Amino acid sequence: MIDLRSDTVTKPAAAMREAARDADVGDDVYGEDPTVNELEARAADLAGFEDALYVPTGTMGNQVAVRTHTERGQEVLSERESHVVKYELGGMAQLSGLQLRTLDGGERGIPTPEQVREGYVEEDAHRPGTGLLTLENTHNSKGGIAVAPEKIDAAAEAAHDHGVPVHLDGARVCNAAVALDVAPSRITENVDSVMFCLSKGLGAPVGSMLAGSEEFIARARRNRKLFGGGMRQAGVIAAPGMEALENVDRLAEDHENARVLAERLATVEALDVQDPETNIVLVNTEGTGLTAEEFLAACEDAGVAGVQFGIHVVRFCTHWDVDREAVETAAERVAQAVGE
Ligand SMILES: *Cc1c(COP(=O)(O)O)cnc(C)c1O
């Protein structure tokens, strides 16, 4: 099976397993794990913030950030197709007592400053007040769109004009940085916090980072404990995470493989393939007469796995464990699966 479901499916490389074995550890809840401390310092540096916090998952990183920026009963402005809205079990409501106001970020998944200004709610006797704006880069549901830093700046400025902080769900912000040929810290320059995953294209077995100001991270550390994310000898998993930080430039290979995959799939007449900007390829199956579910079943029979993103939309994701040859084979198998 050529597994293109997600860039989370990679198995840790030998160097990561060795790093885990040899990691210097301590009790991280007491702040005594030297490996975690070093990972947090390096991640803060990469993201251009004063401090960072190691969290087990991207979801926890986002939810801790949301909780730390807001007060119960406030509204959060989020792009309507974003991960925090669609795929985190309504965590903002469940864990932090927040109400969502969603914005339509269009094809590129980024709200305009006007939309942010219109969505903003001033607190008064009737209205809850806006406590946070969240943005996403790369935008997963829109097909791994690499949002230009200027667009992030503009939306963030509109929020800041009202004193509203901004959190960036940058699960794949390093993919965006590589695709746009800028430093990750340029993309995060005007937001107040960022979460990014070590466990996706960067190849770590587990872990994500939340970065922000020293004061913000100190409060986020308490909320991580509240959400059950205070870990002990976490250096064992942080050590492969440190290796992962060295893999940013390698993401270009995944992007190139996604481009090759998309080009090959586009030669199948019945498929409508979105041009990839990073490591995600969205395919519309409507022309085949198959739903996404039926199409994926046929692909699986042919030895390729993807995930459903809509009634007629499928996502294929390239990653470390699929090379050029594998994506070429995958494209051939998909073509056969739809009878071409
Ligand atoms: C994967 C992902 C997350 C969550 O990460 P997990 O580690 O799976 O919890 C958050 N946001 C986006 C955009 C993602 O793609």
The ligand as an SDF file (V2000), in Angstrom:
LIG
                    3D

 15 15  0  0  0  0  0  0  0  0999 V2000
   -2.6610   17.9730   12.0020 C   0  0  0  0  0  0  0  0  0  0  0  0
   -3.1700   19.3400   12.2410 C   0  0  0  0  0  0  0  0  0  0  0  0
   -3.4490   19.7900   13.5390 C   0  0  0  0  0  0  0  0  0  0  0  0
   -3.4430   18.8910   14.7570 C   0  0  0  0  0  0  0  0  0  0  0  0
   -2.3520   18.1280   14.9710 O   0  0  0  0  0  0  0  0  0  0  0  0
   -2.4660   16.7180   15.7680 P   0  0  0  0  0  0  0  0  0  0  0  0
   -1.0780   16.4960   16.1920 O   0  0  0  0  0  0  0  0  0  0  0  0
   -2.9810   15.7370   14.7700 O   0  0  0  0  0  0  0  0  0  0  0  0
   -3.4070   16.9220   16.9160 O   0  0  0  0  0  0  0  0  0  0  0  0
   -3.8580   21.0980   13.6940 C   0  0  0  0  0  0  0  0  0  0  0  0
   -3.9860   21.9080   12.6370 N   0  0  0  0  0  0  0  0  0  0  0  0
   -3.7460   21.5230   11.3830 C   0  0  0  0  0  0  0  0  0  0  0  0
   -3.8930   22.4950   10.2660 C   0  0  0  0  0  0  0  0  0  0  0  0
   -3.3400   20.2220   11.1390 C   0  0  0  0  0  0  0  0  0  0  0  0
   -3.1270   19.8160    9.8790 O   0  0  0  0  0  0  0  0  0  0  0  0
  1  2  1  0
  2  3  1  0
  2 14  2  0
  3  4  1  0
  3 10  2  0
  4  5  1  0
  5  6  1  0
  6  7  2  0
  6  8  1  0
  6  9  1  0
 10 11  1  0
 11 12  2  0
 12 13  1  0
 12 14  1  0
 14 15  1  0
M  END
$$$$
